[in-house]
Each structure stands twice: as C-alpha cells, then as structure tokens.
Amino acid sequence: VPGRPVSPADVPADAVTSSGSGLDPDISPEYARLQTARVAARNHLPVPEVARLVRDHTEGRTLGFLGEPRVNVLELNTALKQLEARR
C-alpha cells in the first residue's frame, strides 16, 4: 500500500537483493505473493487466478528439508502468458 510504513521484517530478503546478473531463476513465495496484485493488474488478469498460479508453481524444500521454498519465475511467467492467451 503506497504511503504505508514498512518494517524490514515485512519485506522478504529477495525483494531487496538479487544476484549480480539480476536474472534470478527463483524467488521466495512471500516475494511472489507481494507482487501478485501488481502482476494481475499489469496483465489484466484476476488476482485469484494469478495467486493460484503462484501456489501451483511454488516448490518445497528439496527432499523435504534442504533449502527454502521457491517459485520458479520462468515457469510462472510461461503460465501467466498461457493464461493471458486463453482470455
């Protein structure tokens, strides 16, 4: 929400950091959820459908305990384009 003070604890680390290339293949589910409304508006899609795609493209920890949950950005973007094409 514009103008609302944000605590650093409210912002996923990957929202303010990136790799040197800026082409990170994955983002955290929290960061993806923060962007859901903006992506939906920009692509003229319903927020619930974009949120569903984020959930569908969220991968858990490897072997159930290694790493962190993540959203594959390439796969999510491909699914968003397919959703746009069907509309």
Contacts in CASP RR format, 6 or more apart in sequence:
PFRMAT RR
TARGET T0000
AUTHOR 0000-0000-0000
METHOD contacts of the structure
MODEL  1
VPGRPVSPADVPADAVTSSGSGLDPDISPEYARLQTARVAARNHLPVPEV
ARLVRDHTEGRTLGFLGEPRVNVLELNTALKQLEARR
12 28 0 8 1.000
12 30 0 8 1.000
12 31 0 8 1.000
12 34 0 8 1.000
13 28 0 8 1.000
14 24 0 8 1.000
14 27 0 8 1.000
14 28 0 8 1.000
14 31 0 8 1.000
15 31 0 8 1.000
15 34 0 8 1.000
18 24 0 8 1.000
24 73 0 8 1.000
25 72 0 8 1.000
25 73 0 8 1.000
25 74 0 8 1.000
26 59 0 8 1.000
26 70 0 8 1.000
26 71 0 8 1.000
26 72 0 8 1.000
26 73 0 8 1.000
27 70 0 8 1.000
27 71 0 8 1.000
27 73 0 8 1.000
28 68 0 8 1.000
28 69 0 8 1.000
28 70 0 8 1.000
28 71 0 8 1.000
29 54 0 8 1.000
29 58 0 8 1.000
29 69 0 8 1.000
29 70 0 8 1.000
29 71 0 8 1.000
31 71 0 8 1.000
32 54 0 8 1.000
32 58 0 8 1.000
32 71 0 8 1.000
32 76 0 8 1.000
33 51 0 8 1.000
33 54 0 8 1.000
36 47 0 8 1.000
36 50 0 8 1.000
36 51 0 8 1.000
36 54 0 8 1.000
37 47 0 8 1.000
39 45 0 8 1.000
39 50 0 8 1.000
39 80 0 8 1.000
40 46 0 8 1.000
40 47 0 8 1.000
40 49 0 8 1.000
40 50 0 8 1.000
43 50 0 8 1.000
43 80 0 8 1.000
43 84 0 8 1.000
44 84 0 8 1.000
44 87 0 8 1.000
45 80 0 8 1.000
45 83 0 8 1.000
45 84 0 8 1.000
45 87 0 8 1.000
49 83 0 8 1.000
50 80 0 8 1.000
50 83 0 8 1.000
53 76 0 8 1.000
53 79 0 8 1.000
53 80 0 8 1.000
53 83 0 8 1.000
54 71 0 8 1.000
54 76 0 8 1.000
56 79 0 8 1.000
57 71 0 8 1.000
57 72 0 8 1.000
57 75 0 8 1.000
57 76 0 8 1.000
57 79 0 8 1.000
58 69 0 8 1.000
58 70 0 8 1.000
58 71 0 8 1.000
59 69 0 8 1.000
59 70 0 8 1.000
59 71 0 8 1.000
59 72 0 8 1.000
60 69 0 8 1.000
60 70 0 8 1.000
61 67 0 8 1.000
61 68 0 8 1.000
61 69 0 8 1.000
END
